[in-house]
Amino acid sequence: MLAAIQADPNLPMQFQKAVLDQQAQFAQIAADVEKAELVADQANTAVVNQTMQVEAKADHWPTYAWRPFVGFCFGLAWIGAYFIIPLLRGWWPNNAQQSIPPEAWIAIGGVLGVASFFRGKMQSDARVTSDDRG
Protein backbone atom coordinates (compact mmCIF):
# COMPACT_ATOMS: atom_id res chain seq x y z
CA MET A 1 0.00 0.00 0.00
CA LEU A 2 2.87 2.33 0.82
CA ALA A 3 4.45 1.56 -2.54
CA ALA A 4 1.16 2.34 -4.32
CA ILE A 5 0.88 5.68 -2.51
CA GLN A 6 4.48 6.55 -3.32
CA ALA A 7 3.97 5.56 -6.96
CA ASP A 8 0.84 7.72 -7.42
CA PRO A 9 0.96 11.11 -5.62
CA ASN A 10 -2.78 11.64 -6.30
CA LEU A 11 -3.83 8.71 -4.06
CA PRO A 12 -3.31 10.54 -0.71
CA MET A 13 -5.37 13.49 -1.97
CA GLN A 14 -8.11 11.17 -3.22
CA PHE A 15 -8.17 9.36 0.11
CA GLN A 16 -8.33 12.65 2.04
CA LYS A 17 -11.10 13.89 -0.24
CA ALA A 18 -13.08 10.68 0.35
CA VAL A 19 -12.67 11.07 4.12
CA LEU A 20 -13.77 14.73 4.00
CA ASP A 21 -16.77 13.83 1.80
CA GLN A 22 -17.78 11.17 4.29
CA GLN A 23 -17.43 13.62 7.19
CA ALA A 24 -19.60 16.12 5.30
CA GLN A 25 -22.24 13.42 4.79
CA PHE A 26 -22.19 12.58 8.50
CA ALA A 27 -22.54 16.26 9.38
CA GLN A 28 -25.53 16.57 7.02
CA ILE A 29 -27.15 13.49 8.55
CA ALA A 30 -26.61 14.90 12.05
CA ALA A 31 -28.15 18.23 10.99
CA ASP A 32 -31.16 16.44 9.47
CA VAL A 33 -31.65 14.42 12.66
CA GLU A 34 -31.46 17.60 14.77
CA LYS A 35 -34.04 19.30 12.54
CA ALA A 36 -36.35 16.30 12.80
CA GLU A 37 -36.02 16.30 16.60
CA LEU A 38 -36.87 20.00 16.75
CA VAL A 39 -39.93 19.50 14.55
CA ALA A 40 -41.06 16.58 16.75
CA ASP A 41 -40.53 18.64 19.93
CA GLN A 42 -42.55 21.53 18.49
CA ALA A 43 -45.36 19.18 17.48
CA ASN A 44 -45.37 17.58 20.93
CA THR A 45 -45.48 20.97 22.64
CA ALA A 46 -48.37 22.06 20.43
CA VAL A 47 -50.32 18.92 21.34
CA VAL A 48 -49.67 19.45 25.06
CA ASN A 49 -50.74 23.09 24.84
CA GLN A 50 -53.89 22.15 22.96
CA THR A 51 -54.70 19.49 25.57
CA MET A 52 -54.22 21.99 28.39
CA GLN A 53 -56.47 24.53 26.66
CA VAL A 54 -59.21 21.94 26.18
CA GLU A 55 -58.92 20.90 29.84
CA ALA A 56 -59.09 24.51 31.00
CA LYS A 57 -62.30 25.08 29.00
CA ALA A 58 -63.96 21.86 30.19
CA ASP A 59 -67.37 22.02 31.88
CA HIS A 60 -66.58 19.52 34.63
CA TRP A 61 -64.63 20.76 37.64
CA PRO A 62 -62.38 17.67 37.99
CA THR A 63 -61.15 18.19 34.44
CA TYR A 64 -60.26 21.88 34.72
CA ALA A 65 -59.16 21.67 38.36
CA TRP A 66 -56.76 18.75 38.01
CA ARG A 67 -53.64 20.68 37.00
CA PRO A 68 -54.02 23.35 39.69
CA PHE A 69 -54.65 20.59 42.25
CA VAL A 70 -51.43 18.86 41.25
CA GLY A 71 -49.63 22.19 41.48
CA PHE A 72 -50.86 22.75 45.02
CA CYS A 73 -49.84 19.17 45.96
CA PHE A 74 -46.30 19.82 44.71
CA GLY A 75 -46.24 23.07 46.61
CA LEU A 76 -47.26 21.33 49.83
CA ALA A 77 -44.68 18.61 49.20
CA TRP A 78 -42.00 21.27 48.77
CA ILE A 79 -43.00 23.01 51.98
CA GLY A 80 -42.99 19.68 53.80
CA ALA A 81 -39.63 18.59 52.43
CA TYR A 82 -37.76 21.81 53.06
CA PHE A 83 -39.46 23.32 56.10
CA ILE A 84 -41.52 20.83 58.08
CA ILE A 85 -39.26 17.77 57.87
CA PRO A 86 -36.15 19.76 58.92
CA LEU A 87 -38.10 21.16 61.88
CA LEU A 88 -39.18 17.68 62.90
CA ARG A 89 -35.77 16.13 62.32
CA GLY A 90 -34.99 16.19 66.03
CA TRP A 91 -38.24 14.37 66.82
CA TRP A 92 -38.07 12.07 63.77
CA PRO A 93 -37.64 8.34 64.56
CA ASN A 94 -34.01 7.24 64.23
CA ASN A 95 -33.21 10.74 62.95
CA ALA A 96 -34.27 9.59 59.45
CA GLN A 97 -33.82 12.02 56.60
CA GLN A 98 -35.73 12.12 53.35
CA SER A 99 -33.68 12.75 50.25
CA ILE A 100 -35.33 14.33 47.21
CA PRO A 101 -33.24 14.64 44.05
CA PRO A 102 -32.62 18.27 43.09
CA GLU A 103 -33.63 17.58 39.49
CA ALA A 104 -37.17 16.84 40.67
CA TRP A 105 -37.42 20.22 42.35
CA ILE A 106 -35.94 22.01 39.34
CA ALA A 107 -38.56 20.45 37.08
CA ILE A 108 -41.38 21.23 39.48
CA GLY A 109 -40.18 24.77 40.05
CA GLY A 110 -39.70 25.45 36.38
CA VAL A 111 -43.07 24.13 35.29
CA LEU A 112 -45.27 25.03 38.22
CA GLY A 113 -43.51 28.09 39.54
CA VAL A 114 -43.33 30.12 36.36
CA ALA A 115 -46.60 28.85 34.91
CA SER A 116 -48.51 29.30 38.16
CA PHE A 117 -47.11 32.78 38.70
CA PHE A 118 -48.20 34.05 35.29
CA ARG A 119 -51.52 32.21 35.39
CA GLY A 120 -52.30 33.64 38.84
CA LYS A 121 -51.25 37.09 37.71
CA MET A 122 -53.55 36.80 34.68
CA GLN A 123 -56.46 35.58 36.80
CA SER A 124 -56.06 38.36 39.35
CA ASP A 125 -56.12 41.07 36.68
CA ALA A 126 -59.71 42.30 36.32
CA ARG A 127 -59.01 43.47 32.76
CA VAL A 128 -58.49 39.87 31.61
CA THR A 129 -61.78 38.16 30.79
CA SER A 130 -62.35 34.70 32.20
CA ASP A 131 -65.30 32.45 32.90
CA ASP A 132 -64.78 32.49 36.71
CA ARG A 133 -65.30 28.79 37.24
CA GLY A 134 -63.57 28.90 40.58
Number of C-alpha atoms within 10 A of each C-alpha: 6 6 7 9 11 11 10 9 10 10 13 12 10 11 11 11 12 12 12 12 12 12 12 12 12 12 12 12 12 12 12 12 12 12 12 12 12 12 12 12 12 12 12 12 12 12 12 12 12 12 11 15 12 13 18 17 13 14 11 11 13 11 14 19 15 12 15 12 12 12 18 13 12 16 16 11 13 16 12 13 16 12 11 12 16 14 12 11 14 11 11 12 9 8 9 11 12 10 7 11 8 9 9 10 13 12 11 16 17 12 12 20 15 12 13 16 11 12 12 11 11 14 14 10 10 8 8 9 9 10 6 6 12 6
